[in-house]
Amino acid sequence: METIKVTTKYQITIPKSIRKKLNIKAGDILLVRTDGTRIILEPIIKRSNPLEDMLNLIKEPLNIDAVKLIKESWDEN
């Protein structure tokens, strides 16, 4: 258990040990709620890896002949 201090702008810093344990990174979204007198922060949306997201869009390799596509585009003019 750790203690933290609320700043004059009502901000807090999540201790490194907790950030590491929950894998919280800059840009993550947290849900803030209360339970009686307790304040509860829950990570709800994790920052994603854009390259991994893009690669996951294609489940199977595409069979594309890039040279043929370029030649066809030249023939259109």
MILUM-146745 format. One record per atom (N, C-alpha, C, CB): residue in one letter; x negated, y, z. Coordinates in steps of 0.001 Angstrom, whole numbers, plus 500000, padded with zeros to 6 digits. Glycine has a CB too. Layout:
<atoms>
AXYZ ...
</atoms>
This chain:
<atoms>
M499151498827500000 M500000500000500000 M499105501236500000 M500967499998501224 E499461502194499188 E498669503417499082 E499568504619499294 E497960503505497711 T498971505734499634 T499739506971499780 T499334507923498669 T499513507622501183 I500277508767498261 I500007509783497240 I500589511105497722 I500611509376495846 K500161512174497126 K500601513511497520 K501392514139496378 K499390514404497907 V502493514782496694 V503289515513495715 V502658516889495552 V504797515619496155 T502391517291494291 T501771518593494039 T502808519706494137 T501096518615492654 T502332520941494015 T503249522092494076 T504231522105492908 T502456523398494091 K503901521380491826 K504815521262490687 K505625519976490774 K504038521307489363 Y505645519334491948 Y506395518098492215 Y505922516924491358 Y507877518331491976 Q504648516900491049 Q504068515810490279 Q503336514862491214 Q503116516348489192 I503218513603490771 I502447512614491516 I501518511902490550 I503377511599492246 T500490511271491087 T499602510429490289 T499778508996490757 T498106510885490410 I500050508114489812 I500175506698490147 I498766506161490372 I500927505893489014 P498513505581491534 P497161505084491822 P496666504086490772 P497132504430493196 K495358504125490527 K494749503285489497 K495040501800489725 K493244503516489459 S495010501359490972 S495242499935491248 S496643499503490800 S495058499646492751 I497627500386490955 I498997500066490542 I499132500156489029 I500006501010491223 R498515501200488417 R498544501319486949 R497939500082486309 R497785502584486483 K496840499622486880 K496150498454486336 K496998497190486510 K494782498275487019 K497570497013487693 K498383495827487991 K499593495732487075 K498840495850489447 L500234496882486781 L501435496900485939 L501139497255484490 L502437497877486495 N499849497445484163 N499427497799482806 N500138499051482298 N499687496637481855 I500201500071483142 I500820501348482773 I499757502214482117 I501445502070484022 K500086502710480929 K499166503556480164 K499816504917479907 K498773502874478817 A499000505898479546 A499516507217479178 A500486507050478016 A498355508197478801 G501626507694478098 G502634507599477047 G503736506603477351 G501985507229475762 D503541505731478345 D504600504794478731 D505765505569479347 D504060503724479733 I506952505003479252 I508160505616479807 I508534504863481080 I509341505596478772 L508836505610482133 L509239505012483402 L510671505428483734 L508270505428484541 L511421504507484280 L512758504789484793 L512594505205486250 L513722503541484646 V513223506322486643 V513148506806488009 V514535506691488626 V512622508274488065 R514606506020489782 R515891505901490477 R515641505899491971 R516654504613490045 T516704506051492709 T516587506021494160 T517348504830494723 T517107507330494775 D516904504376495873 D517577503318496622 D517521503771498079 D516892501876496403 G518595504400498519 G518579505005499851 G517590506150499854 G518217503962500945 T516569506051500708 T515548507108500765 T514296506746499966 T515164507388502216 R514355505658499229 R513212505209498437 R513304505734497003 R513129503673498437 I512163506087496438 I512066506457495024 I511436505268494311 I511219507788494810 I512097504795493244 I511615503616492523 I511269504011491095 I512675502477492537 L510066503703490674 L509604503934489303 L509453502576488636 L508248504740489271 E510102502407487484 E510008501142486747 E509582501405485312 E511356500386486774 P508521500752484850 P508158500869483430 P509267500241482584 P506775500180483138 I509762500979481573 I510825500423480731 I510436500302479272 I512052501266480840 I509587501186478802 I509179501126477393 I507661501185477357 I509819502297476545 K507064500150476834 K505615500117476729 K505171500761475423 K505095498674476824 R504059501443475517 R503438502012474328 R503020500838473453 R502208502944474689 S503277500948472180 S502956499835471297 S501735500162470443 S504156499496470403 N501232499123469815 N500117499260468903 N500706499422467504 N499140498029468990 P500598500623466890 P501229500858465589 P500799499866464511 P500919502251465127 L499529499475464497 L499051498521463488 L499725497167463691 L497506498371463557 E499808496723464938 E500458495444465230 E501943495496464860 E500291495081466721 D502604496616465159 D504019496773464796 D504208496678463286 D504561498119465309 M503305497319462533 M503408497317461083 M503186495900460529 M502389498302460473 L502215495195461069 L501934493846460599 L503069492884460935 L500632493343461201 N503777493142462019 N504894492276462407 N506112492467461508 N505279492543463852 L506134493524460698 L507255493747459778 L507269492693458674 L507174495158459163 I506094492190458338 I505973491198457270 I505650489857457920 I504868491606456219 K506602488955457895 K506417487655458538 K505607486691457668 K507771487041458863 E505732486823456354 E505017485935455442 E504177486780454489 E506008485025454652 P503056486242454010 P502226486994453055 P503012487311451783 P500948486195452702 L502779488493451250 L503440488900450014 L502571488504448818 L503717490431450011 N503205488041447770 N502503487668446557 N502632488835445582 N503072486336445946 I501688489755445646 I501736490959444821 I500476491039443966 I501883492230445701 D500666491296442671 D499541491519441768 D499394493030441609 D499757490802440369 A498521493614442416 A498367495067442435 A497896495608441085 A497386495474443527 V497005494891440406 V496504495336439095 V497651495391438092 V495382494390438581 K498506494371438109 K499649494333437208 K500598495508437490 K500396492988437348 L500834495810438754 L501712496936439117 L501157498245438602 L501896497013440635 I499821498428438710 I499210499659438230 I499316499762436712 I497745499733438664 K499026498660436030 K499114498678434569 K500556498972434114 K498630497327433986 E501533498391434776 E502942498630434437 E503309500089434654 E503863497727435272 S502746500712435704 S503053502117435964 S502459503004434887 S502533502537437340 W501310502622434313 W500706503383433233 W501538503260431963 W499272502911432981 D502108502079431723 D502893501856430520 D504183502669430516 D503212500389430379 E504657503073431675 E505915503825431761 E505777505220431190 E506385503910433203 N504576505764431111 N504390507144430622 N504269507155429178 N503191507801431222 
</atoms>
